[in-house]
Amino acid sequence: MRNVVIACLLPIAGAVAFTVWLPVSLAAAQGADTTATPNTTAAPVAAAPVATPETSATPATPPDTSAASSSAPATSVATPSALPPAASAAAPASSPAAAAHAPRPAAAKPSSAARAQASATGTTAQEKIKEPVTSAGCKAAAQPGKPYFVEFRSRTAASYGHTFVFHGRIGSGKGFASFKVAGLHPKGDDPAVYIQGHWIPVPAETGASYGDLDEQYLTARFCVPLTEAEYRRAEAYIKNLQATKTTWHATTYNCNSFGADIARYIGLDTPNPNMYLPEAFIKRIEELNKASVRTSSPLANSSIGRKTNQ
């Protein structure tokens, strides 16, 4: 009983701590340099994740996303997920091994100049992408007769991080032949909305958020190859989920929850989405399903396998 009470109180305690920390952190950041970009060398902003037995030792990673074609210009990407992220960069690695484990920078908020130009042109501010999207994870998981995919991803952010999903056709090059992005995140880039979302549900968006299309922020990925028939049903489910999930709440239905719904629909085992930060959540999904995806179809007993279209 004592463990249950502690588990119930942890999200509340985390939300209180985060609410106190965020205004101070933002005030300090505004007093420094408001033109930070993803390529700056400022120190990463410390996150205040909700501590749980399975996340306390896991580095913070991101929250939310929607449909964005790989051919779409960078200016069409939606506004930042959760919080406008602060810029940071990892120190140069002295060896390939060190580089592989170097911390990822937090997805940075567009500079004031970029925001001003975006406002004048009616577009969405987006800094230059440093590491374009690749299909490396899906190429490694490719199977004959399954040219389509759903890939579960996580990235960094100024807060907990963000979970989102790519889906489309794998293709033959380094990138995808085509893909779309889906994920749940608070609407707009107002930090006040994000803070409020720790207490009550707030309006949400389900498209690409800032940083989703730049792999310098990528922290984890797990790809599931699909046949065309399987993919078409999965795609319809994702579109319906995007149309019906209209609110975000940090402790009840968040970006992990959105990703978990998609994972369950295609037949994957999923951990409790509220027990993990995004990076740990994606890695746990991989641990639970990697063997079954390689040796057999996890879709046999799934909604897709039963050929239903929920």
N, C-alpha and C positions, 0 to 999 in steps of 0.2 A: 504493500500500500504506500509506503514512504517513497518508493521509486516512482510510482504512478503520479503522486502529487508533485514530485520534483519535475518530472517530464512535462506535466501540465503547466507548471509555473515558469519553466525555462523560456518559452516563446515570449511570455509577458515581460519577464525580466530583461530579455534581449531587446525587445521593442522599446522599453523605457530607456535603457542605456543608449540605444542608437538614437532615440529622439533627442537626448541631451547632448550626445556627441556631435551629431550632424551640423546643427547651426554654428557651433564653435569652429568646426572644421571648415565649413563653407566660408565663414567670416575671415578665417586666416588665409584661405586660398584666394579670396577676392582682394585681400590686402597685398598679395604678392604679384602674380602675373596672370592676367585674364586672357592672354593669347596663347596659352599652352597648347601644344599639338601632340599627336601620338609619338612624335619622334624626339621630344625633349628629354632631358636627363634628370628631371625632378624626381625626388624620392617618392615611391608609391604611397598613396593615401591608405592609412590603416583602416581595415574593415572591422566591424563589430558584429561578427556572426553569432547566431544563436547556438550556444554550446550544447552538444548532445554527445552521447557516448561514441557516436560514429562520425562526428564532424569536428570534434574538438582538436584533432591533430591534423585536420585537412585545411590547406590554404584556401582563402576566400576566392570564389569565382562567381560569374554573372547570373541575372534574371531574364529576358523576353523577346518576339519576332513576327512576319506574315509573308504573303506571296511576293517574291521578287525574282524576276527572270535573270538568268546569268548574263543576258544581253542588255539588261536595263542599265542606264547610266548611273553613276555613283550618286548624282543629285536626286535620284528618285527614292533613296533609302529613307526610311522613317526616322523620326527623331529619337534621341537617346533612350535606352531602356533604363528603367528605374530612376537612377540619379544621373545628372550630367557627369560623366566620369572625369577624374582628374588625371593629368598626364603623368607618366612615369616611364622609366626604361631600366632594363637590367644592365648591370655592370658588364664590361667586356669579359668574355670567358677566355681562360688561358689555354684551354684544350677542347677538342670536340666533345669529350665526355662532359666537361663543365658546361659547354654551350647547350647540350641536350637537356640539362637540368636547370638551366638559368631561369629565373622567374620571368613570367610574361608581364609586359607593361599593362597598365589598366587602360581600357578604351577611353580615349580622351575626348572631351567636349570640343566641338569646333571653335576656332578662334573668333574673336569679336569681329575681325574683318570678314571672315567667311560668313558669319551670321548676318552681318550687315548687307553683304552682297546677296545672300539668299533671300533676305527680306525684300530687297529692292526688285529682285527678279521673280519672286513668288515661288522659289524652289526650296529644297531642304538642304541646309548646310552640311557639307561632308568634306573632311580633309582627304588629301591624297592617300589612296590605299597603298600600303607598303608591301604587304604580302597577299597577292590575289588568291582567291578561292582555288583550291586544288581538289582532285578526286582521289588522292593517294589512299585514303582509308577504304574507299569502295573498290579501288583497283585490287587491293590486297584481299578483299573479301569476295571478289567476283566469282560467279558460278555460271557454267554453261546454261544457256536458255533463260538467264535472268539479267537482262540488260538495264532494268530499272532498279531504283533503290529508295530507301528511306534511311537517312543518316542522322543520328542523335548527336548533338554537339553542345559544348559549353565554352564560354569565353570569360575573360576577366571583366571587371567593372570596378567602379570606385567603392561599391558596397560588397554584396555577397557574391556577385557574378551573375551569369545568365545562362539558362538552358534554352535551346532552340532546335529546330529541325530543318534539314535540307531534304528535298525530295525531287525526283525527276529521273533523267536518263543518264547512265554513266558515260558513254562515249569512249573514244579511243585515245584521246590526247591526255595532257596533264590535267586539264580541267574537265568539268562535266559537259556533256552534249547539251544539256538544259537542266535547269533546276529552279525551284521555288523555295522560299523561306517562310516558316511559320513558327510563331512563338508568342507567348503571352507576356505583356509588360504594361506598366502604367501609361496612360495616354499623355502625350506631350513630354516636355522636358522640365517641368516645374518641380523642384525638389520638395515643395510643400505637399504636392499630390502623393509623391512617393512616401513621405513620412506618414501622411494620413492613412495610407494603405496598410500600415502596420496595426492600425486600430479598427478600421472599417473598410469594406470593399470600395475601391475607387474605379472610375472608368478606365477601360483597358483598350489596347490595340493588339492585333495579332499578326502583324507583318514584321519585316526586317527592322531591327533597331540598330543604332549606331555601333559599329564594331563587328557586326555579324559577318560582313563581307571582307574583313581584313584578318588574315590568319596569324598576324603577329599577336593577336589577342586570344587565339584558340588554345584551350587547355585540355580538351578531351574530345574524342569522336568515336562513334560505333556505328558501322554501316551494315544494313540488312539488305541484300540483293533480292529482287522480286521479279516474277514474270510480268508480262504486260497486263494480263488479266488481274493479277493480284494488285499491281500498282494502281490500276484504274479504280478499284474499289477503295484502296487506301487513300488515294487522292480525293475521292468524293467524301470520305469520312473527314479528312483534314479540313477540307473546305467548309463542311458543315460545322465542325468544331470552331473554326475561325468566325463563322457567322453567329454562333450562339453563345460563345464565351465572351461576355462584354465587360466583366469586372475582374480586378486583380486584388488579392488580399494576401499579405505576406505569410500569414500563419494558417490559412485554410485552403485557398486555391491560388497557386502562383505559377511561375514558369515551369517548375519541376512537375507540378500536377498536370499541366497542359501536355508536356512531353510524355508523361506516364500514361495518359489516356490514349495517345497515339500508339505507344509501345504495346499496351495491352490489346488494342484492336488488331494489331498484326501478329498477335500470339506470343509476345515476349513476357517473361517473368519480370516483374518490377518491384523494387524495394519501396518502402514508405517514402513518398516524395518530401515529406516534412521532416525527415530524419537526416537529410543530407544537404550539403551545399552543392551547387550545380556540378562542379568538376567531379566530386566524389560520387554524385548521383549517376552521371554518365558512365563512370568507370565501374560502378556497381552493376549497372545494367549489362555492361559487357561481360563482367565476371559471371553473371547468372545465365547468360545466353550464348556466349561465344562458341562453346562446344556444340550446342544443339543447332545453331545456325550453319556450322560447317558440315556436320554429319547428317542432318536431316532437316526437314522443313518445320520450323516452329509454327507454321501457319495451319497445320493440319487440324488443330483443335481450336483455332482462332475464329474470330468473326469472318475473316476473309476465307479461311478454309471451309467454313460452312456456307460460303457464298451468300452471306446476308449483307445488307447494306444499311447499317444503323445510322 
